[in-house]
Every structure is written in C-alpha cells, then in structure tokens.
Amino acid sequence: MIASLVEGLKLPDLRRRILFTLAAFAVYTFCLHVPVPGVDHKALENLLAKGGALFGLAEAFTGGALRNFAITALGLMPYINASIIMQVLQVAIPSLERMSKEEGEWGRRKIAQWTRYLTIVLAALQGAGWVSYLRYFRVLAATGFEVVLTVLALVAGTCFLMWLAEEITEKGIGNGVSLLIAIGIVAYLPRDVISTGRLIAAGSIQPYQVFLLLLIFLGTVAFIVFIHTGQRRIPVQYAKRIIGTRLYGGTATYLPIKVDTAGVIPIIFAISILLLPATLFRHIPPEWWDRLHVPEEWQGVIVGIFDPASGGLTGAIASAIYFLLVVLFTYFYTAVIFNPADLADNLRKFGGFIPGIRPGEPTREYIDRVLSRLTFAGAIFLGFIALLQYWVPKITRIPTFTVVGGTSILIMVGVVLDTIRQLEAHLVMRHYRGLIR
C-alpha cells in the first residue's frame, strides 16, 4: 500500500490534488481559531457545558469552533440541512424531480444553486438564533448594528466553508463536505486526549480501562468497515441489441446495494430531535418550574427522558426512543435517496433484467423487497453504533473520550474508506497498482 502510494505521489496531477487538499485543511484549521468579537469565552464554556450532549454534538461537527465562537461556528450544518431539504423536495415536487433527472447537467447545476441560496437563509436563521441565545445569557456583548455584523460574520463563515468544500471535491481528493467534517472531528480529538491524559496522571483511570477502551475502539472500527463495505449484489443480464451494424449487450453484471445506504444522516436527525427538548428544558429558569408546580425530582426526570446519557430508567427510555428514531429515519432517508421504481425503469430502458424476474413491476417489487431487508439490517447497525456512544463511557468508566461510537467514528471511517477508493481510482486509471490488494 505504501509503495503504491509513493508511486502515485510521483504523478503531478495526483500530487497537486493531495497538496491542494492538505492546504485546504490548513485554511480550515486556521478559521477554527478566528473568533467573533465581544464573546466572554469563560461564560460560553460554562453555557455549553450546561447545554449537554446537543451542544457537544455541535462542537464535534464544528471542530471546536463553537467553543471559540469562531466565524465558522455554524460549520457546514446549514449546507447539509439545505442539501437534505432539497433531496426531500425533489421527491415531494415532481417538477424538481424532473429537473434533476431529465434536464441533465443544467438541472443539477440549478438545484445546486438553489441549495446554496437555501444554505444562506438557514445560516442566517441559525446565526441569529445563536446570537440571540448568547445575548440572553450575557455571553455575547453586542448591541444594535453589532448584532447584524455578528450574524453576517457567521453566515460568511458558513459560505466560505461551503465554497472550500466544493473546491476540495473538484480540485482535491475525496468529498469536500465529508472531509471537512472529519477534519473538524480530528481537530476536536486533542481536547479529549488531553483530558483523558490528565485523569490517567491523577490516577483516576487505571491502565486496564485504557486497554478496554482501545479494544472497543478497534472492534468498533472493524465492525463499521465490515458493514460499510458490505453490499448485496443483484445479478443483472443485458439482452443483445443490434444498433446500426454493431451488436451491443449480452453482458452480465450486478447491481450493488449497500447495507447502510442511508449513511450517518439518520443518526444526525434522531439525535437532533431527541436532544432538543432536553436542551430547552435545561435552560428553563427555576422560577418557571415553580410557577408550573413541578417538583425538583420531576424536573430531572423530564430532562433525563430525552437524554440517553442519563442513568437509570429515564436513560433506558431515552435510549429506546433514540434507537427507534434512528430506525425510522433510516427507512425514511433510504426511501428519499433510493427509488426502486426508477431503477427498474432504467434497467428496462437499457435492455437489462434480473434473471428469473420479469422486467417492470415485478423487478421493482423484487428490488424493493431486497432493499427493505438490507435497510432493516442497516437500521439495527446504525442504532447500535448510535447508542455505543453512551454505553462506552459506562463500560470503561472513561467519560472524557467521546469519539468511540456515534456519528464521529462513523463519519471518520466512512471518509477514510471513500478517500482510499478515490485514490485507488486515480492510481488504477494511470496503470499503477492500487492501495487495496
């Protein structure tokens, strides 16, 4: 692998792409430390700690930019949300669906342009929400026109990251959005490592706990790689056709369907919906609870039932709700991005058929049946990985290393595998041996 990579780096085009990607990473890391003026960082740190797991998730996705309240504090989440909304709208609005499928490159460019506009709108709304939230708790000292400038700075930071991600996709190696999110998670890792190291030095963590954590981490990575690369290969046969004076078709191939077709999106949906009520309840002033005559012990129950990290019965209920949400969103998002009817229609148009299955509606039903079974397995897998984030600290008794399980490790492993595949494609295209043997 290393020898093949060295040979590949000798190629000017591939070397230029890798250097461009590394330079983009350096620029992104620099932006993580450019703060917005007027922020009390000590008060912000206390507020984020009070916010619980939802704010922790936001911090991980922004590479710690939220803790610094940098110009990139919103990260790429507005762009990701806008992309998901546009995907759902393409299913709900027939004209958008026709534009994406029948208008070719022009249609795709138009939808990408609308996605960027929607990103700006979402970033402005989220930026205004964060500024209002921080001003309410006296973390941000901004009034009048300064509020507008702060929101504009946050929107500009998101737009810059969106542009940088698209440039990486076009001129670098890998998917720009996924790579920047992965780099943000990696940038957040030193904080976890330092915190864990301090506990080890203080004697609060024993060596066997670290070994157990490492064992779970390696096992989780291996399990994710196994599922991520797993696919069901449906055999497809193409009939022979005469076009002009030439004979085409007559070949046999397969239709690959991944086990985790939905990727990490269902976990993001589920955790955002579940943790939002818990975050809001945590910030309700005590006098409001008193007006509603809610006892203090019941306040903890109400918050804990929406937080899988809480212990006892409330934590078990929250975990069950979280798991069910992941399963439901897995089916929902798979239905959005994978249409068996279109796939069956395309096979019929190009003279393809599944051996033993008639073209048309029977083919659609067969693909849909296979997809449903794979989606069920993928949903169980995603639910397990999502809950592992909360199980590992309880098993190892190491609360400071949060990358094992959940979205973080799933994104990192997926990005590494996809980037290796792209490098593999570049090397094979130039007649070099690939990275994977």
C-alpha positions in Angstrom: 0.0 0.0 0.0 2.7 2.5 1.0 4.8 1.7 -2.0 1.9 2.1 -4.4 1.0 5.4 -2.7 4.6 6.7 -3.1 4.4 5.7 -6.8 1.2 7.6 -7.1 2.6 10.7 -5.5 5.1 10.9 -8.3 2.3 11.7 -10.6 2.0 15.6 -11.0 -1.8 15.6 -11.2 -2.3 13.4 -8.1 0.3 15.2 -6.1 -1.3 18.5 -6.9 -4.7 17.2 -5.8 -3.2 15.9 -2.5 -1.4 19.2 -1.8 -4.5 21.2 -2.5 -6.5 19.1 -0.1 -3.8 19.5 2.6 -3.7 23.3 2.1 -7.5 23.4 2.4 -7.3 21.5 5.7 -4.7 24.1 6.9 -7.0 27.0 6.0 -10.0 25.3 7.6 -8.0 24.7 10.8 -6.9 28.4 10.9 -10.5 29.5 10.6 -11.4 27.5 13.7 -9.4 30.0 15.7 -10.7 33.3 14.3 -13.2 34.3 17.0 -16.2 36.7 16.7 -15.5 39.9 18.8 -17.4 40.5 22.1 -17.6 36.9 23.4 -16.9 36.0 27.0 -15.3 32.7 26.4 -15.3 31.5 30.0 -19.1 32.1 30.2 -19.5 30.5 26.8 -17.7 27.4 28.0 -19.9 27.1 31.1 -23.0 27.6 29.0 -22.0 24.9 26.5 -21.3 22.5 29.4 -24.8 23.2 30.7 -26.3 22.5 27.2 -25.5 18.8 27.4 -25.0 16.4 24.5 -26.6 18.5 21.8 -24.1 21.2 22.2 -21.4 18.6 22.4 -22.5 17.2 19.1 -22.4 20.7 17.6 -18.9 21.2 18.9 -17.7 18.0 17.4 -19.1 18.8 14.0 -17.6 22.3 14.0 -14.1 21.1 15.2 -14.4 23.2 18.4 -15.2 26.4 16.5 -18.4 26.7 18.6 -16.4 26.7 21.8 -14.3 29.5 20.4 -17.4 31.1 18.7 -15.3 31.5 15.6 -16.6 32.8 12.3 -17.1 29.2 11.3 -19.1 28.4 14.5 -22.1 27.2 12.4 -19.9 24.8 10.5 -21.3 23.1 7.4 -24.6 22.1 9.1 -26.7 24.7 7.3 -25.3 23.4 4.0 -26.0 19.8 5.0 -29.5 20.7 6.1 -30.2 22.6 2.9 -29.0 19.6 0.8 -31.3 17.2 2.8 -34.2 19.6 2.3 -33.6 19.8 -1.4 -33.4 16.0 -1.6 -36.8 15.7 0.2 -38.3 18.4 -2.1 -37.2 16.5 -5.2 -39.3 13.6 -4.0 -42.3 15.8 -3.0 -42.3 18.1 -6.0 -42.5 16.4 -9.4 -41.1 19.4 -11.3 -37.9 19.4 -9.2 -37.6 15.6 -9.7 -37.9 16.0 -13.5 -35.3 18.8 -13.4 -32.8 16.6 -11.6 -33.3 13.6 -13.8 -34.3 14.9 -17.3 -32.5 18.3 -17.5 -29.1 16.8 -17.3 -26.2 18.9 -16.1 -28.2 22.2 -16.3 -30.8 20.8 -13.9 -28.2 19.6 -11.4 -26.4 23.0 -11.5 -29.7 24.8 -11.0 -30.6 22.6 -7.9 -27.1 23.1 -6.6 -27.5 26.9 -6.9 -30.8 26.8 -5.0 -29.2 24.7 -2.4 -26.6 27.4 -1.9 -29.3 30.1 -1.6 -31.1 27.9 1.0 -27.9 27.5 2.9 -27.5 31.2 3.2 -31.1 31.5 4.6 -30.6 28.7 7.1 -27.2 30.1 8.2 -28.8 33.5 8.8 -31.6 32.0 10.8 -29.2 29.8 12.9 -26.7 32.7 13.3 -29.5 35.0 14.5 -30.7 32.3 16.9 -27.2 31.7 18.4 -26.6 35.5 18.7 -29.9 36.0 20.5 -29.3 33.0 22.7 -25.8 34.2 23.7 -27.0 37.7 24.3 -29.8 36.5 26.6 -27.3 34.7 28.8 -24.9 37.7 28.6 -22.2 35.7 26.9 -22.1 38.0 23.8 -21.7 41.7 24.3 -23.3 43.1 21.1 -26.0 45.7 20.5 -27.6 47.3 17.5 -25.6 47.1 14.3 -23.0 44.9 16.0 -25.6 42.1 16.2 -26.2 42.3 12.4 -22.4 42.3 11.8 -22.0 39.2 14.0 -24.7 37.3 12.1 -23.2 38.4 8.8 -19.8 37.1 10.0 -21.3 33.7 10.9 -23.1 33.5 7.5 -19.9 34.4 5.7 -18.0 31.7 7.6 -20.5 29.1 6.5 -20.4 30.3 2.9 -16.7 30.2 2.9 -16.7 26.6 4.2 -19.3 25.7 1.6 -17.1 27.1 -1.1 -14.0 25.4 0.3 -15.8 22.0 0.4 -16.8 22.3 -3.2 -13.3 23.3 -4.2 -11.9 20.2 -2.4 -14.4 18.0 -4.2 -13.5 19.5 -7.6 -9.7 20.0 -7.3 -8.7 17.7 -4.4 -9.2 14.2 -3.2 -12.5 12.9 -1.7 -15.8 14.6 -0.9 -15.2 18.1 0.4 -18.0 18.3 2.9 -17.3 14.9 4.5 -13.6 15.6 4.7 -14.0 19.0 6.4 -16.4 17.4 9.0 -13.9 14.6 9.6 -11.1 17.1 10.0 -13.2 19.0 12.4 -13.7 15.8 14.5 -10.0 15.1 14.4 -9.3 18.7 15.5 -11.6 18.1 18.4 -9.7 14.9 19.4 -6.7 16.6 21.2 -9.0 18.1 23.8 -10.4 14.6 24.6 -6.9 13.1 24.7 -5.5 15.8 27.0 -8.5 15.4 29.4 -8.0 11.7 29.4 -4.3 12.0 30.0 -4.9 14.3 33.0 -7.2 11.7 34.5 -4.5 9.0 33.9 -1.8 11.1 35.5 -4.1 11.8 38.5 -4.7 8.1 39.0 -8.4 8.4 38.3 -8.1 6.0 35.3 -6.4 2.6 35.5 -4.3 1.1 32.6 -6.9 -1.7 32.2 -9.6 0.9 31.5 -7.5 2.4 28.7 -6.8 -1.0 27.2 -10.5 -1.8 27.3 -11.3 1.5 25.6 -8.7 0.8 22.9 -10.1 -2.7 22.4 -13.7 -1.4 22.0 -12.4 1.3 19.6 -10.6 -1.2 17.3 -13.6 -3.6 17.4 -16.0 -0.7 16.5 -13.8 0.4 13.6 -13.6 -3.2 12.3 -17.4 -3.6 12.6 -18.1 -0.3 10.8 -15.7 -1.2 8.0 -17.3 -4.6 7.6 -20.8 -3.2 7.4 -19.8 -0.1 5.3 -18.2 -2.3 2.7 -21.0 -4.9 2.7 -23.4 -5.0 -0.2 -26.0 -7.2 -1.8 -25.1 -7.9 -5.4 -28.2 -8.5 -7.5 -27.2 -10.2 -10.8 -28.3 -8.3 -14.0 -28.3 -9.6 -17.5 -28.4 -7.3 -20.6 -30.0 -8.6 -23.8 -28.2 -8.4 -27.1 -29.3 -5.5 -29.3 -28.3 -4.5 -32.8 -27.7 -0.8 -33.3 -26.7 0.0 -36.9 -24.3 -2.7 -37.9 -23.0 -3.4 -34.4 -24.1 -5.9 -31.8 -24.4 -4.5 -28.2 -25.3 -6.1 -24.9 -25.3 -9.7 -24.0 -23.2 -9.0 -20.9 -23.7 -10.0 -17.3 -23.1 -7.6 -14.4 -24.6 -7.0 -10.9 -26.5 -4.2 -9.1 -24.8 -3.4 -5.8 -27.0 -2.3 -2.9 -25.2 -1.2 0.3 -26.3 -2.3 3.7 -26.0 1.2 5.2 -27.5 3.1 2.2 -28.6 6.0 4.4 -25.2 6.6 5.9 -24.9 8.8 9.0 -27.8 11.1 8.3 -30.5 9.1 10.3 -28.3 9.4 13.5 -28.0 13.2 13.0 -31.8 13.5 12.5 -32.6 11.4 15.5 -30.1 12.9 18.0 -31.1 16.4 17.0 -34.8 15.8 17.5 -34.2 13.9 20.8 -31.8 16.2 22.4 -33.5 19.5 21.5 -36.2 19.1 24.2 -33.6 18.2 26.8 -31.5 21.2 25.9 -34.6 23.5 26.1 -35.7 22.1 29.5 -32.2 22.5 30.9 -32.4 26.3 30.2 -35.8 26.8 31.8 -35.3 29.2 34.7 -36.1 27.7 38.2 -38.9 30.3 38.8 -40.8 28.9 35.7 -40.7 25.4 37.1 -42.0 26.8 40.4 -44.9 28.5 38.6 -45.8 25.2 37.0 -45.6 23.5 40.4 -43.1 20.9 39.1 -41.1 19.2 41.9 -37.3 19.2 41.5 -37.1 15.4 41.2 -39.6 15.5 38.3 -37.5 18.2 36.6 -34.6 15.7 36.4 -37.0 13.0 35.1 -38.3 15.3 32.3 -34.9 16.2 31.2 -33.4 12.7 31.5 -36.2 11.0 29.5 -34.8 12.9 26.4 -31.1 12.3 27.1 -29.6 8.8 26.5 -26.6 9.8 28.7 -28.8 10.0 31.8 -28.7 6.9 34.0 -31.4 4.7 35.4 -34.9 4.2 34.0 -35.0 7.6 32.3 -31.8 6.8 30.4 -33.1 3.4 29.3 -36.3 5.1 28.0 -34.3 7.8 26.2 -32.1 5.1 24.6 -35.1 3.2 23.4 -36.6 6.3 21.9 -33.3 7.2 20.3 -32.9 3.7 18.8 -36.5 3.8 17.4 -35.9 7.3 15.9 -32.7 6.0 14.2 -34.6 3.1 12.7 -37.5 5.2 11.5 -35.2 7.8 9.9 -33.1 5.1 8.3 -36.2 3.9 6.4 -37.3 7.4 5.6 -34.0 8.7 4.3 -33.4 5.4 2.3 -36.8 5.9 0.6 -35.7 9.5 -0.2 -32.4 8.7 -1.9 -33.1 5.3 -3.4 -36.1 4.8 -5.7 -36.6 1.1 -6.8 -39.2 2.2 -9.4 -36.6 4.4 -11.2 -34.0 1.7 -11.0 -36.4 -0.9 -12.5 -37.4 1.6 -15.3 -33.8 2.3 -16.2 -33.0 -1.4 -16.4 -35.9 -1.9 -18.7 -35.0 1.0 -20.9 -31.4 -0.3 -21.4 -32.5 -3.9 -22.0 -31.4 -5.1 -18.6 -33.2 -7.7 -16.5 -32.7 -9.7 -13.3 -32.6 -13.5 -14.2 -35.9 -15.1 -13.2 -37.6 -11.8 -12.6 -39.8 -10.2 -15.3 -39.0 -6.5 -16.2 -41.2 -3.7 -15.0 -43.3 -4.0 -11.8 -42.0 -7.5 -10.8 -38.4 -6.1 -10.9 -39.4 -3.1 -8.8 -41.1 -5.3 -6.2 -38.0 -7.6 -6.1 -35.6 -4.7 -5.6 -37.9 -3.1 -3.0 -38.0 -6.4 -1.1 -34.2 -6.7 -1.1 -33.8 -3.1 -0.1 -36.2 -3.4 2.8 -34.3 -6.3 4.2 -31.0 -4.5 3.8 -32.4 -1.4 5.3 -33.6 -3.3 8.4 -30.0 -4.6 8.9 -28.6 -1.1 8.3 -31.1 0.5 10.7 -30.1 -2.0 13.5 -26.5 -1.3 12.8 -26.9 2.5 13.0 -29.0 2.2 16.1 -26.3 0.1 17.8 -23.5 2.5 16.8 -25.5 5.5 17.9 -26.1 4.0 21.4 -22.5 2.8 21.7 -21.5 6.5 22.2 -23.4 6.4 25.6 -22.5 2.8 26.5 -18.7 3.0 26.2 -18.2 5.6 29.0 -20.3 3.5 31.4 -18.4 0.3 30.4 -14.9 1.8 30.6 -15.6 4.5 33.2 -13.7 6.9 31.0 -16.1 9.9 30.4 -13.6 12.1 28.6 -13.0 10.2 25.3 -16.2 10.5 23.4 -15.1 9.6 19.8 -15.9 5.9 20.3 -19.4 5.3 18.9 -21.9 7.6 17.5 -21.6 9.9 14.4 -17.9 10.8 14.9 -16.4 7.4 14.3 -18.9 6.5 11.7 -18.0 9.7 9.7 -14.3 9.2 10.1 -14.3 5.6 9.0 -16.6 6.3 6.1 -14.5 9.3 4.9 -11.2 7.3 5.1 -12.7 4.4 3.1 -14.2 6.7 0.4 -10.9 8.7 0.1 -8.9 5.5 -0.3 -11.3 4.4 -3.0 -10.8 7.7 -4.9 -7.0 7.4 -4.6 -7.4 3.8 -5.8 -9.3 5.0 -8.8 -6.7 7.6 -9.7 -3.9 5.0 -9.4 -5.7 2.3 -11.4 -6.6 4.9 -14.1 -2.9 5.5 -14.5 -2.0 1.8 -14.6 -0.5 1.7 -11.1 -1.2 -0.9 -8.6 -3.9 0.1 -6.2 -3.9 0.8 -2.5 -6.1 -2.1 -1.7 -4.9 -5.6 -2.7 
